[in-house]
Amino acid sequence: MKKKAELFFGVILVPIDFLMLVIAGFAAYFLRFGEAVSGYVPVIYEMPWTDFALIIFGSSIAMQIIFAIAGLYNLKGTRRIVDEFRKIFFACSTGVMIIIILTFFDRELFSSRFIILMAWVFSIAFVSLARLAVLYIQRKLFEKGIGLQKVVLVGEGNISRALEREIKINKGLGMQIVERC
C-alpha cells in the first residue's frame, strides 16, 4: 500500500504544481493591470490576457521541467518541509531567471518587470502552500493508518525502545512496526 500511496502523492503533485504556477501567473497579470497598481503606475504596454495565457501555459510547463530536474517530483517517501521549500525557491528562481534572460534578448516577448517579479513571488508562495496542503493530507492519512511504510525494528536496547515508542506515538512519520528482532 505504501508504494501506491507514494506514487499517488508523487503523481498528484504534477497537476497541482501546474495549476499553482498558472494561478500565480494570472494573479500577477491581474494585479498589474488591476486598479490597485495601474492607478499608481500607468500601463504603458498592455498585453491581452489571451496572449498572456499562452505565455503562462508555456512557462508553467517549462517550470515543471525545472521542478523535475530540481528533484521536486522524486518518489522517495515522506519529504522534509525545509528541503521542499528550498527546492521550490531555487526551481522557481531558476525558471524566472530564464524568463528574464529571454526577455532581455527579445523585449517584444514580454515587457512587464512587475509581472515577472510578482509571478516569481506568487509561484513560490502558491506552490509552497499547495505542497504544504498535500503534505498535511498525507500525514493525516498516515495517522489513520493509510499508506504506512512497514518496518522491522532491530535491537533490544534503550534506543530501540525509544524509536519504537516514537513510531507508535507519531503516526505522521508514516511508519508501522510489523516485526521486532
VMD Tcl script that builds the backbone (N, CA, C; Angstrom):
set m [mol new atoms 543]
animate dup $m
set s [atomselect $m all]
$s set {name element resname resid chain x y z} {
  {N N MET 1 A 0.818 -1.198 0.000}
  {CA C MET 1 A 0.000 0.000 0.000}
  {C C MET 1 A 0.864 1.265 0.000}
  {N N LYS 2 A 2.022 1.198 0.660}
  {CA C LYS 2 A 2.893 2.367 0.759}
  {C C LYS 2 A 3.347 2.824 -0.618}
  {N N LYS 3 A 3.722 1.892 -1.471}
  {CA C LYS 3 A 4.196 2.256 -2.805}
  {C C LYS 3 A 3.094 2.937 -3.601}
  {N N LYS 4 A 1.855 2.456 -3.464}
  {CA C LYS 4 A 0.735 3.085 -4.162}
  {C C LYS 4 A 0.514 4.495 -3.639}
  {N N ALA 5 A 0.623 4.668 -2.334}
  {CA C ALA 5 A 0.440 5.996 -1.736}
  {C C ALA 5 A 1.548 6.943 -2.194}
  {N N GLU 6 A 2.798 6.472 -2.202}
  {CA C GLU 6 A 3.915 7.294 -2.675}
  {C C GLU 6 A 3.703 7.699 -4.122}
  {N N LEU 7 A 3.304 6.741 -4.944}
  {CA C LEU 7 A 3.064 7.012 -6.357}
  {C C LEU 7 A 1.926 8.018 -6.523}
  {N N PHE 8 A 0.842 7.819 -5.790}
  {CA C PHE 8 A -0.299 8.732 -5.882}
  {C C PHE 8 A 0.116 10.156 -5.529}
  {N N PHE 9 A 0.777 10.325 -4.378}
  {CA C PHE 9 A 1.152 11.667 -3.948}
  {C C PHE 9 A 2.246 12.261 -4.830}
  {N N GLY 10 A 3.092 11.418 -5.406}
  {CA C GLY 10 A 4.095 11.918 -6.340}
  {C C GLY 10 A 3.474 12.391 -7.642}
  {N N VAL 11 A 2.505 11.641 -8.145}
  {CA C VAL 11 A 1.862 11.977 -9.418}
  {C C VAL 11 A 0.912 13.166 -9.267}
  {N N ILE 12 A 0.206 13.249 -8.167}
  {CA C ILE 12 A -0.775 14.326 -7.978}
  {C C ILE 12 A -0.100 15.694 -7.885}
  {N N LEU 13 A 1.184 15.711 -7.516}
  {CA C LEU 13 A 1.899 16.984 -7.417}
  {C C LEU 13 A 2.071 17.663 -8.771}
  {N N VAL 14 A 2.160 16.874 -9.841}
  {CA C VAL 14 A 2.396 17.451 -11.171}
  {C C VAL 14 A 1.245 18.378 -11.583}
  {N N PRO 15 A -0.009 17.910 -11.607}
  {CA C PRO 15 A -1.078 18.842 -11.989}
  {C C PRO 15 A -1.321 19.948 -10.955}
  {N N ILE 16 A -1.083 19.647 -9.680}
  {CA C ILE 16 A -1.267 20.684 -8.655}
  {C C ILE 16 A -0.245 21.802 -8.853}
  {N N ASP 17 A 1.019 21.434 -9.082}
  {CA C ASP 17 A 2.051 22.445 -9.327}
  {C C ASP 17 A 1.730 23.261 -10.576}
  {N N PHE 18 A 1.294 22.578 -11.634}
  {CA C PHE 18 A 0.943 23.278 -12.874}
  {C C PHE 18 A -0.155 24.307 -12.602}
  {N N LEU 19 A -1.185 23.882 -11.898}
  {CA C LEU 19 A -2.296 24.778 -11.574}
  {C C LEU 19 A -1.813 25.970 -10.741}
  {N N MET 20 A -0.953 25.724 -9.764}
  {CA C MET 20 A -0.451 26.805 -8.915}
  {C C MET 20 A 0.403 27.788 -9.720}
  {N N LEU 21 A 1.204 27.276 -10.660}
  {CA C LEU 21 A 2.022 28.154 -11.495}
  {C C LEU 21 A 1.150 29.014 -12.405}
  {N N VAL 22 A 0.109 28.414 -12.969}
  {CA C VAL 22 A -0.816 29.167 -13.823}
  {C C VAL 22 A -1.545 30.234 -13.000}
  {N N ILE 23 A -2.019 29.852 -11.825}
  {CA C ILE 23 A -2.707 30.819 -10.956}
  {C C ILE 23 A -1.759 31.951 -10.558}
  {N N ALA 24 A -0.500 31.622 -10.272}
  {CA C ALA 24 A 0.486 32.645 -9.914}
  {C C ALA 24 A 0.680 33.633 -11.062}
  {N N GLY 25 A 0.778 33.112 -12.275}
  {CA C GLY 25 A 0.944 33.986 -13.438}
  {C C GLY 25 A -0.245 34.905 -13.644}
  {N N PHE 26 A -1.445 34.344 -13.564}
  {CA C PHE 26 A -2.643 35.168 -13.748}
  {C C PHE 26 A -2.835 36.149 -12.593}
  {N N ALA 27 A -2.490 35.745 -11.387}
  {CA C ALA 27 A -2.593 36.662 -10.244}
  {C C ALA 27 A -1.675 37.866 -10.458}
  {N N ALA 28 A -0.462 37.613 -10.948}
  {CA C ALA 28 A 0.475 38.706 -11.227}
  {C C ALA 28 A -0.059 39.606 -12.340}
  {N N TYR 29 A -0.617 38.992 -13.376}
  {CA C TYR 29 A -1.170 39.752 -14.505}
  {C C TYR 29 A -2.315 40.654 -14.050}
  {N N PHE 30 A -3.274 40.073 -13.330}
  {CA C PHE 30 A -4.439 40.856 -12.918}
  {C C PHE 30 A -4.095 41.870 -11.825}
  {N N LEU 31 A -3.071 41.581 -11.038}
  {CA C LEU 31 A -2.612 42.571 -10.070}
  {C C LEU 31 A -2.025 43.780 -10.807}
  {N N ARG 32 A -1.213 43.514 -11.823}
  {CA C ARG 32 A -0.573 44.606 -12.574}
  {C C ARG 32 A -1.589 45.466 -13.318}
  {N N PHE 33 A -2.534 44.828 -13.972}
  {CA C PHE 33 A -3.478 45.581 -14.787}
  {C C PHE 33 A -4.757 45.946 -14.039}
  {N N GLY 34 A -4.855 45.537 -12.792}
  {CA C GLY 34 A -5.996 45.924 -11.965}
  {C C GLY 34 A -5.838 47.356 -11.481}
  {N N GLU 35 A -6.882 47.881 -10.923}
  {CA C GLU 35 A -6.884 49.281 -10.484}
  {C C GLU 35 A -5.916 49.546 -9.333}
  {N N ALA 36 A -5.650 48.535 -8.520}
  {CA C ALA 36 A -4.782 48.727 -7.353}
  {C C ALA 36 A -3.393 49.214 -7.755}
  {N N VAL 37 A -2.829 48.650 -8.818}
  {CA C VAL 37 A -1.478 49.020 -9.237}
  {C C VAL 37 A -1.510 50.017 -10.386}
  {N N SER 38 A -2.385 49.801 -11.363}
  {CA C SER 38 A -2.393 50.681 -12.541}
  {C C SER 38 A -2.807 52.110 -12.184}
  {N N GLY 39 A -3.465 52.291 -11.050}
  {CA C GLY 39 A -3.797 53.637 -10.593}
  {C C GLY 39 A -2.566 54.422 -10.163}
  {N N TYR 40 A -1.533 53.712 -9.705}
  {CA C TYR 40 A -0.297 54.353 -9.260}
  {C C TYR 40 A 0.776 54.365 -10.339}
  {N N VAL 41 A 0.847 53.280 -11.088}
  {CA C VAL 41 A 1.846 53.162 -12.149}
  {C C VAL 41 A 1.093 52.979 -13.460}
  {N N PRO 42 A 1.178 53.949 -14.350}
  {CA C PRO 42 A 0.403 53.835 -15.593}
  {C C PRO 42 A 0.859 52.650 -16.446}
  {N N VAL 43 A -0.103 52.057 -17.140}
  {CA C VAL 43 A 0.172 50.931 -18.030}
  {C C VAL 43 A 0.636 51.491 -19.368}
  {N N ILE 44 A 1.878 51.181 -19.727}
  {CA C ILE 44 A 2.433 51.654 -20.997}
  {C C ILE 44 A 2.223 50.605 -22.082}
  {N N TYR 45 A 2.477 49.366 -21.723}
  {CA C TYR 45 A 2.343 48.275 -22.685}
  {C C TYR 45 A 1.333 47.292 -22.123}
  {N N GLU 46 A 0.226 47.126 -22.812}
  {CA C GLU 46 A -0.803 46.203 -22.332}
  {C C GLU 46 A -0.877 45.001 -23.257}
  {N N MET 47 A -0.797 43.836 -22.657}
  {CA C MET 47 A -0.882 42.587 -23.405}
  {C C MET 47 A -2.250 41.970 -23.143}
  {N N PRO 48 A -2.964 41.575 -24.199}
  {CA C PRO 48 A -4.255 40.911 -23.973}
  {C C PRO 48 A -4.061 39.646 -23.138}
  {N N TRP 49 A -4.992 39.379 -22.249}
  {CA C TRP 49 A -4.822 38.236 -21.353}
  {C C TRP 49 A -4.794 36.920 -22.113}
  {N N THR 50 A -5.407 36.860 -23.305}
  {CA C THR 50 A -5.356 35.614 -24.088}
  {C C THR 50 A -3.938 35.343 -24.578}
  {N N ASP 51 A -3.222 36.393 -24.990}
  {CA C ASP 51 A -1.817 36.225 -25.381}
  {C C ASP 51 A -0.974 35.861 -24.166}
  {N N PHE 52 A -1.284 36.513 -23.057}
  {CA C PHE 52 A -0.553 36.237 -21.822}
  {C C PHE 52 A -0.783 34.796 -21.365}
  {N N ALA 53 A -1.999 34.287 -21.584}
  {CA C ALA 53 A -2.323 32.909 -21.188}
  {C C ALA 53 A -1.411 31.917 -21.893}
  {N N LEU 54 A -1.132 32.148 -23.173}
  {CA C LEU 54 A -0.220 31.251 -23.904}
  {C C LEU 54 A 1.173 31.264 -23.280}
  {N N ILE 55 A 1.629 32.443 -22.911}
  {CA C ILE 55 A 2.943 32.556 -22.265}
  {C C ILE 55 A 2.930 31.842 -20.915}
  {N N ILE 56 A 1.860 32.026 -20.157}
  {CA C ILE 56 A 1.756 31.394 -18.835}
  {C C ILE 56 A 1.745 29.876 -18.948}
  {N N PHE 57 A 0.942 29.335 -19.864}
  {CA C PHE 57 A 0.877 27.876 -20.001}
  {C C PHE 57 A 2.226 27.313 -20.444}
  {N N GLY 58 A 2.870 27.963 -21.401}
  {CA C GLY 58 A 4.192 27.512 -21.846}
  {C C GLY 58 A 5.232 27.612 -20.745}
  {N N SER 59 A 5.208 28.729 -20.017}
  {CA C SER 59 A 6.158 28.922 -18.914}
  {C C SER 59 A 5.923 27.910 -17.799}
  {N N SER 60 A 4.665 27.598 -17.534}
  {CA C SER 60 A 4.347 26.639 -16.468}
  {C C SER 60 A 4.850 25.245 -16.815}
  {N N ILE 61 A 4.722 24.861 -18.068}
  {CA C ILE 61 A 5.254 23.559 -18.499}
  {C C ILE 61 A 6.775 23.553 -18.377}
  {N N ALA 62 A 7.418 24.633 -18.821}
  {CA C ALA 62 A 8.879 24.730 -18.711}
  {C C ALA 62 A 9.318 24.707 -17.245}
  {N N MET 63 A 8.563 25.379 -16.389}
  {CA C MET 63 A 8.893 25.386 -14.958}
  {C C MET 63 A 8.794 23.984 -14.369}
  {N N GLN 64 A 7.842 23.199 -14.849}
  {CA C GLN 64 A 7.712 21.843 -14.316}
  {C C GLN 64 A 8.894 20.971 -14.727}
  {N N ILE 65 A 9.463 21.237 -15.875}
  {CA C ILE 65 A 10.683 20.524 -16.266}
  {C C ILE 65 A 11.803 20.891 -15.293}
  {N N ILE 66 A 11.889 22.169 -14.953}
  {CA C ILE 66 A 12.882 22.615 -13.969}
  {C C ILE 66 A 12.590 21.987 -12.607}
  {N N PHE 67 A 11.316 21.896 -12.229}
  {CA C PHE 67 A 10.939 21.242 -10.972}
  {C C PHE 67 A 11.421 19.793 -10.957}
  {N N ALA 68 A 11.242 19.102 -12.069}
  {CA C ALA 68 A 11.667 17.697 -12.148}
  {C C ALA 68 A 13.182 17.590 -12.005}
  {N N ILE 69 A 13.910 18.469 -12.673}
  {CA C ILE 69 A 15.374 18.464 -12.581}
  {C C ILE 69 A 15.811 18.769 -11.144}
  {N N ALA 70 A 15.082 19.653 -10.465}
  {CA C ALA 70 A 15.403 20.024 -9.076}
  {C C ALA 70 A 15.045 18.929 -8.076}
  {N N GLY 71 A 14.361 17.873 -8.532}
  {CA C GLY 71 A 14.015 16.764 -7.650}
  {C C GLY 71 A 12.702 16.936 -6.913}
  {N N LEU 72 A 11.850 17.838 -7.388}
  {CA C LEU 72 A 10.573 18.061 -6.710}
  {C C LEU 72 A 9.545 16.974 -6.994}
  {N N TYR 73 A 9.818 16.112 -7.960}
  {CA C TYR 73 A 8.894 15.011 -8.248}
  {C C TYR 73 A 9.509 13.662 -7.899}
  {N N ASN 74 A 10.444 13.668 -6.976}
  {CA C ASN 74 A 11.091 12.451 -6.503}
  {C C ASN 74 A 10.085 11.636 -5.690}
  {N N LEU 75 A 10.037 10.345 -5.916}
  {CA C LEU 75 A 9.060 9.487 -5.234}
  {C C LEU 75 A 9.641 8.801 -4.002}
  {N N LYS 76 A 10.569 9.415 -3.329}
  {CA C LYS 76 A 11.248 8.745 -2.215}
  {C C LYS 76 A 10.567 8.937 -0.869}
  {N N GLY 77 A 9.331 8.642 -0.785}
  {CA C GLY 77 A 8.644 8.646 0.505}
  {C C GLY 77 A 8.361 10.021 1.056}
  {N N THR 78 A 8.329 10.104 2.375}
  {CA C THR 78 A 7.991 11.364 3.029}
  {C C THR 78 A 9.109 12.374 2.811}
  {N N ARG 79 A 8.709 13.619 2.644}
  {CA C ARG 79 A 9.653 14.683 2.338}
  {C C ARG 79 A 9.750 15.638 3.519}
  {N N ARG 80 A 10.934 16.217 3.686}
  {CA C ARG 80 A 11.114 17.227 4.726}
  {C C ARG 80 A 10.665 18.574 4.182}
  {N N ILE 81 A 9.940 19.308 4.995}
  {CA C ILE 81 A 9.361 20.578 4.567}
  {C C ILE 81 A 10.447 21.578 4.176}
  {N N VAL 82 A 11.512 21.656 4.955}
  {CA C VAL 82 A 12.580 22.615 4.680}
  {C C VAL 82 A 13.226 22.321 3.331}
  {N N ASP 83 A 13.504 21.044 3.053}
  {CA C ASP 83 A 14.093 20.671 1.765}
  {C C ASP 83 A 13.156 21.011 0.615}
  {N N GLU 84 A 11.884 20.781 0.830}
  {CA C GLU 84 A 10.873 21.059 -0.193}
  {C C GLU 84 A 10.836 22.561 -0.509}
  {N N PHE 85 A 10.822 23.400 0.512}
  {CA C PHE 85 A 10.793 24.852 0.302}
  {C C PHE 85 A 12.055 25.333 -0.407}
  {N N ARG 86 A 13.196 24.789 -0.011}
  {CA C ARG 86 A 14.459 25.183 -0.641}
  {C C ARG 86 A 14.435 24.847 -2.128}
  {N N LYS 87 A 13.976 23.646 -2.459}
  {CA C LYS 87 A 13.907 23.238 -3.867}
  {C C LYS 87 A 12.910 24.089 -4.647}
  {N N ILE 88 A 11.777 24.397 -4.036}
  {CA C ILE 88 A 10.773 25.244 -4.699}
  {C C ILE 88 A 11.357 26.624 -4.968}
  {N N PHE 89 A 12.023 27.202 -3.977}
  {CA C PHE 89 A 12.621 28.526 -4.140}
  {C C PHE 89 A 13.631 28.534 -5.283}
  {N N PHE 90 A 14.534 27.561 -5.292}
  {CA C PHE 90 A 15.564 27.546 -6.330}
  {C C PHE 90 A 15.003 27.208 -7.706}
  {N N ALA 91 A 14.028 26.315 -7.768}
  {CA C ALA 91 A 13.430 25.966 -9.061}
  {C C ALA 91 A 12.653 27.151 -9.635}
  {N N CYS 92 A 11.856 27.812 -8.817}
  {CA C CYS 92 A 11.108 28.989 -9.290}
  {C C CYS 92 A 12.063 30.119 -9.674}
  {N N SER 93 A 13.105 30.302 -8.901}
  {CA C SER 93 A 14.088 31.341 -9.207}
  {C C SER 93 A 14.809 31.045 -10.515}
  {N N THR 94 A 15.149 29.788 -10.742}
  {CA C THR 94 A 15.800 29.400 -11.995}
  {C C THR 94 A 14.874 29.650 -13.177}
  {N N GLY 95 A 13.624 29.254 -13.051}
  {CA C GLY 95 A 12.659 29.469 -14.128}
  {C C GLY 95 A 12.467 30.938 -14.447}
  {N N VAL 96 A 12.342 31.763 -13.430}
  {CA C VAL 96 A 12.162 33.200 -13.647}
  {C C VAL 96 A 13.430 33.814 -14.231}
  {N N MET 97 A 14.586 33.341 -13.809}
  {CA C MET 97 A 15.839 33.845 -14.373}
  {C C MET 97 A 15.913 33.543 -15.870}
  {N N ILE 98 A 15.475 32.362 -16.269}
  {CA C ILE 98 A 15.446 32.016 -17.696}
  {C C ILE 98 A 14.490 32.952 -18.442}
  {N N ILE 99 A 13.338 33.229 -17.856}
  {CA C ILE 99 A 12.377 34.154 -18.478}
  {C C ILE 99 A 12.983 35.554 -18.598}
  {N N ILE 100 A 13.689 36.004 -17.569}
  {CA C ILE 100 A 14.336 37.319 -17.609}
  {C C ILE 100 A 15.385 37.363 -18.714}
  {N N ILE 101 A 16.165 36.307 -18.835}
  {CA C ILE 101 A 17.181 36.254 -19.890}
  {C C ILE 101 A 16.524 36.286 -21.267}
  {N N LEU 102 A 15.443 35.527 -21.442}
  {CA C LEU 102 A 14.736 35.529 -22.729}
  {C C LEU 102 A 14.163 36.905 -23.053}
  {N N THR 103 A 13.613 37.589 -22.058}
  {CA C THR 103 A 13.059 38.922 -22.317}
  {C C THR 103 A 14.164 39.948 -22.555}
  {N N PHE 104 A 15.343 39.692 -22.037}
  {CA C PHE 104 A 16.474 40.577 -22.292}
  {C C PHE 104 A 16.837 40.554 -23.771}
  {N N PHE 105 A 16.797 39.372 -24.375}
  {CA C PHE 105 A 17.148 39.243 -25.790}
  {C C PHE 105 A 15.998 39.615 -26.722}
  {N N ASP 106 A 14.764 39.460 -26.263}
  {CA C ASP 106 A 13.605 39.765 -27.101}
  {C C ASP 106 A 12.594 40.557 -26.282}
  {N N ARG 107 A 12.726 41.858 -26.283}
  {CA C ARG 107 A 11.871 42.745 -25.486}
  {C C ARG 107 A 10.407 42.663 -25.927}
  {N N GLU 108 A 10.174 42.276 -27.176}
  {CA C GLU 108 A 8.804 42.136 -27.684}
  {C C GLU 108 A 8.078 40.976 -27.008}
  {N N LEU 109 A 8.831 39.989 -26.554}
  {CA C LEU 109 A 8.231 38.807 -25.940}
  {C C LEU 109 A 7.390 39.188 -24.722}
  {N N PHE 110 A 7.980 40.021 -23.882}
  {CA C PHE 110 A 7.298 40.372 -22.637}
  {C C PHE 110 A 8.016 41.558 -22.028}
  {N N SER 111 A 7.287 42.568 -21.600}
  {CA C SER 111 A 7.995 43.765 -21.140}
  {C C SER 111 A 7.675 44.210 -19.710}
  {N N SER 112 A 6.830 43.524 -19.000}
  {CA C SER 112 A 6.471 43.969 -17.655}
  {C C SER 112 A 7.342 43.295 -16.602}
  {N N ARG 113 A 8.261 44.063 -16.054}
  {CA C ARG 113 A 9.127 43.535 -14.991}
  {C C ARG 113 A 8.314 43.261 -13.729}
  {N N PHE 114 A 7.284 44.075 -13.491}
  {CA C PHE 114 A 6.436 43.895 -12.315}
  {C C PHE 114 A 5.746 42.532 -12.357}
  {N N ILE 115 A 5.209 42.169 -13.508}
  {CA C ILE 115 A 4.529 40.876 -13.629}
  {C C ILE 115 A 5.514 39.741 -13.397}
  {N N ILE 116 A 6.713 39.866 -13.939}
  {CA C ILE 116 A 7.724 38.816 -13.746}
  {C C ILE 116 A 8.067 38.686 -12.262}
  {N N LEU 117 A 8.285 39.814 -11.605}
  {CA C LEU 117 A 8.624 39.796 -10.176}
  {C C LEU 117 A 7.494 39.201 -9.342}
  {N N MET 118 A 6.273 39.637 -9.597}
  {CA C MET 118 A 5.141 39.133 -8.817}
  {C C MET 118 A 4.839 37.667 -9.137}
  {N N ALA 119 A 5.019 37.272 -10.387}
  {CA C ALA 119 A 4.816 35.861 -10.741}
  {C C ALA 119 A 5.824 34.991 -9.995}
  {N N TRP 120 A 7.045 35.484 -9.836}
  {CA C TRP 120 A 8.068 34.753 -9.088}
  {C C TRP 120 A 7.641 34.605 -7.626}
  {N N VAL 121 A 7.233 35.708 -7.003}
  {CA C VAL 121 A 6.806 35.673 -5.597}
  {C C VAL 121 A 5.583 34.773 -5.434}
  {N N PHE 122 A 4.590 34.961 -6.298}
  {CA C PHE 122 A 3.364 34.160 -6.209}
  {C C PHE 122 A 3.631 32.683 -6.479}
  {N N SER 123 A 4.517 32.382 -7.429}
  {CA C SER 123 A 4.782 30.966 -7.731}
  {C C SER 123 A 5.410 30.263 -6.534}
  {N N ILE 124 A 6.347 30.919 -5.882}
  {CA C ILE 124 A 6.957 30.326 -4.685}
  {C C ILE 124 A 5.894 30.141 -3.602}
  {N N ALA 125 A 5.087 31.170 -3.378}
  {CA C ALA 125 A 4.064 31.108 -2.324}
  {C C ALA 125 A 2.995 30.066 -2.634}
  {N N PHE 126 A 2.448 30.081 -3.844}
  {CA C PHE 126 A 1.337 29.187 -4.172}
  {C C PHE 126 A 1.771 27.730 -4.236}
  {N N VAL 127 A 2.923 27.466 -4.846}
  {CA C VAL 127 A 3.408 26.080 -4.917}
  {C C VAL 127 A 3.735 25.577 -3.512}
  {N N SER 128 A 4.349 26.421 -2.695}
  {CA C SER 128 A 4.674 26.019 -1.320}
  {C C SER 128 A 3.415 25.719 -0.513}
  {N N LEU 129 A 2.416 26.583 -0.617}
  {CA C LEU 129 A 1.165 26.357 0.120}
  {C C LEU 129 A 0.448 25.097 -0.358}
  {N N ALA 130 A 0.447 24.867 -1.654}
  {CA C ALA 130 A -0.197 23.660 -2.187}
  {C C ALA 130 A 0.529 22.412 -1.706}
  {N N ARG 131 A 1.850 22.462 -1.693}
  {CA C ARG 131 A 2.611 21.302 -1.229}
  {C C ARG 131 A 2.436 21.086 0.267}
  {N N LEU 132 A 2.302 22.162 1.017}
  {CA C LEU 132 A 2.000 22.023 2.446}
  {C C LEU 132 A 0.652 21.342 2.639}
  {N N ALA 133 A -0.321 21.709 1.829}
  {CA C ALA 133 A -1.650 21.090 1.915}
  {C C ALA 133 A -1.579 19.602 1.581}
  {N N VAL 134 A -0.825 19.246 0.546}
  {CA C VAL 134 A -0.676 17.835 0.172}
  {C C VAL 134 A 0.030 17.074 1.286}
  {N N LEU 135 A 1.074 17.665 1.851}
  {CA C LEU 135 A 1.806 17.029 2.947}
  {C C LEU 135 A 0.907 16.850 4.171}
  {N N TYR 136 A 0.078 17.832 4.455}
  {CA C TYR 136 A -0.871 17.750 5.569}
  {C C TYR 136 A -1.844 16.592 5.356}
  {N N ILE 137 A -2.392 16.487 4.157}
  {CA C ILE 137 A -3.319 15.392 3.835}
  {C C ILE 137 A -2.612 14.048 3.957}
  {N N GLN 138 A -1.380 13.978 3.459}
  {CA C GLN 138 A -0.613 12.730 3.540}
  {C C GLN 138 A -0.384 12.334 5.000}
  {N N ARG 139 A -0.020 13.282 5.839}
  {CA C ARG 139 A 0.212 12.987 7.261}
  {C C ARG 139 A -1.082 12.552 7.949}
  {N N LYS 140 A -2.197 13.174 7.599}
  {CA C LYS 140 A -3.491 12.783 8.180}
  {C C LYS 140 A -3.851 11.356 7.772}
  {N N LEU 141 A -3.547 10.984 6.543}
  {CA C LEU 141 A -3.789 9.606 6.105}
  {C C LEU 141 A -2.888 8.634 6.867}
  {N N PHE 142 A -1.636 9.022 7.108}
  {CA C PHE 142 A -0.731 8.192 7.909}
  {C C PHE 142 A -1.323 7.967 9.296}
  {N N GLU 143 A -1.853 9.025 9.892}
  {CA C GLU 143 A -2.430 8.915 11.230}
  {C C GLU 143 A -3.616 7.960 11.260}
  {N N LYS 144 A -4.304 7.813 10.138}
  {CA C LYS 144 A -5.424 6.869 10.037}
  {C C LYS 144 A -4.956 5.476 9.602}
  {N N GLY 145 A -3.627 5.319 9.439}
  {CA C GLY 145 A -3.078 4.018 9.073}
  {C C GLY 145 A -3.051 3.747 7.581}
  {N N ILE 146 A -3.272 4.752 6.770}
  {CA C ILE 146 A -3.292 4.585 5.313}
  {C C ILE 146 A -1.942 4.987 4.735}
  {N N GLY 147 A -1.349 4.088 3.938}
  {CA C GLY 147 A -0.096 4.379 3.248}
  {C C GLY 147 A 1.153 4.274 4.099}
  {N N LEU 148 A 1.090 3.569 5.220}
  {CA C LEU 148 A 2.246 3.463 6.112}
  {C C LEU 148 A 3.323 2.557 5.526}
  {N N GLN 149 A 4.574 2.902 5.808}
  {CA C GLN 149 A 5.721 2.079 5.430}
  {C C GLN 149 A 5.912 1.037 6.522}
  {N N LYS 150 A 5.911 -0.223 6.137}
  {CA C LYS 150 A 6.109 -1.298 7.116}
  {C C LYS 150 A 7.610 -1.438 7.377}
  {N N VAL 151 A 7.973 -1.434 8.670}
  {CA C VAL 151 A 9.381 -1.513 9.047}
  {C C VAL 151 A 9.602 -2.630 10.060}
  {N N VAL 152 A 10.826 -3.152 10.051}
  {CA C VAL 152 A 11.258 -4.143 11.032}
  {C C VAL 152 A 12.242 -3.430 11.945}
  {N N LEU 153 A 11.983 -3.483 13.236}
  {CA C LEU 153 A 12.834 -2.826 14.215}
  {C C LEU 153 A 13.813 -3.853 14.770}
  {N N VAL 154 A 15.095 -3.560 14.637}
  {CA C VAL 154 A 16.142 -4.483 15.068}
  {C C VAL 154 A 16.807 -3.919 16.316}
  {N N GLY 155 A 16.923 -4.756 17.348}
  {CA C GLY 155 A 17.604 -4.347 18.566}
  {C C GLY 155 A 16.690 -4.384 19.774}
  {N N GLU 156 A 17.324 -4.447 20.970}
  {CA C GLU 156 A 16.561 -4.538 22.218}
  {C C GLU 156 A 16.943 -3.445 23.216}
  {N N GLY 157 A 17.845 -2.550 22.852}
  {CA C GLY 157 A 18.327 -1.544 23.799}
  {C C GLY 157 A 17.372 -0.380 23.992}
  {N N ASN 158 A 17.852 0.599 24.776}
  {CA C ASN 158 A 17.056 1.795 25.067}
  {C C ASN 158 A 16.730 2.593 23.804}
  {N N ILE 159 A 17.692 2.674 22.903}
  {CA C ILE 159 A 17.476 3.417 21.658}
  {C C ILE 159 A 16.385 2.751 20.836}
  {N N SER 160 A 16.412 1.443 20.767}
  {CA C SER 160 A 15.399 0.697 20.015}
  {C C SER 160 A 14.013 0.904 20.614}
  {N N ARG 161 A 13.925 0.861 21.941}
  {CA C ARG 161 A 12.629 1.068 22.592}
  {C C ARG 161 A 12.131 2.510 22.400}
  {N N ALA 162 A 13.041 3.463 22.482}
  {CA C ALA 162 A 12.664 4.869 22.264}
  {C C ALA 162 A 12.179 5.080 20.827}
  {N N LEU 163 A 12.847 4.436 19.889}
  {CA C LEU 163 A 12.447 4.523 18.487}
  {C C LEU 163 A 11.071 3.898 18.277}
  {N N GLU 164 A 10.847 2.746 18.901}
  {CA C GLU 164 A 9.547 2.081 18.797}
  {C C GLU 164 A 8.440 2.967 19.381}
  {N N ARG 165 A 8.717 3.560 20.522}
  {CA C ARG 165 A 7.741 4.432 21.172}
  {C C ARG 165 A 7.417 5.637 20.270}
  {N N GLU 166 A 8.440 6.235 19.682}
  {CA C GLU 166 A 8.239 7.400 18.803}
  {C C GLU 166 A 7.423 7.037 17.563}
  {N N ILE 167 A 7.711 5.894 16.968}
  {CA C ILE 167 A 6.969 5.453 15.779}
  {C C ILE 167 A 5.507 5.188 16.123}
  {N N LYS 168 A 5.270 4.585 17.288}
  {CA C LYS 168 A 3.886 4.292 17.685}
  {C C LYS 168 A 3.113 5.560 18.055}
  {N N ILE 169 A 3.776 6.504 18.690}
  {CA C ILE 169 A 3.110 7.744 19.102}
  {C C ILE 169 A 2.877 8.667 17.907}
  {N N ASN 170 A 3.886 8.816 17.070}
  {CA C ASN 170 A 3.834 9.773 15.963}
  {C C ASN 170 A 3.529 9.058 14.647}
  {N N LYS 171 A 2.257 8.795 14.399}
  {CA C LYS 171 A 1.839 8.112 13.166}
  {C C LYS 171 A 2.142 8.945 11.925}
  {N N GLY 172 A 2.290 10.255 12.100}
  {CA C GLY 172 A 2.602 11.137 10.978}
  {C C GLY 172 A 3.945 10.846 10.338}
  {N N LEU 173 A 4.785 10.056 11.009}
  {CA C LEU 173 A 6.067 9.657 10.420}
  {C C LEU 173 A 5.872 8.729 9.231}
  {N N GLY 174 A 4.726 8.061 9.187}
  {CA C GLY 174 A 4.424 7.184 8.055}
  {C C GLY 174 A 5.005 5.792 8.178}
  {N N MET 175 A 5.277 5.344 9.402}
  {CA C MET 175 A 5.861 4.015 9.606}
  {C C MET 175 A 4.992 3.166 10.520}
  {N N GLN 176 A 5.056 1.865 10.267}
  {CA C GLN 176 A 4.340 0.902 11.101}
  {C C GLN 176 A 5.296 -0.257 11.375}
  {N N ILE 177 A 5.510 -0.556 12.637}
  {CA C ILE 177 A 6.394 -1.663 13.003}
  {C C ILE 177 A 5.619 -2.960 12.823}
  {N N VAL 178 A 6.147 -3.838 11.963}
  {CA C VAL 178 A 5.473 -5.116 11.718}
  {C C VAL 178 A 6.173 -6.261 12.437}
  {N N GLU 179 A 7.447 -6.053 12.762}
  {CA C GLU 179 A 8.189 -7.095 13.462}
  {C C GLU 179 A 9.327 -6.454 14.231}
  {N N ARG 180 A 9.683 -7.131 15.317}
  {CA C ARG 180 A 10.788 -6.659 16.149}
  {C C ARG 180 A 11.757 -7.816 16.337}
  {N N CYS 181 A 13.004 -7.571 16.007}
  {CA C CYS 181 A 14.030 -8.623 16.120}
  {C C CYS 181 A 15.016 -8.295 17.216}
}
mol reanalyze $m
mol bondsrecalc $m
mol representation Tube
mol addrep $m
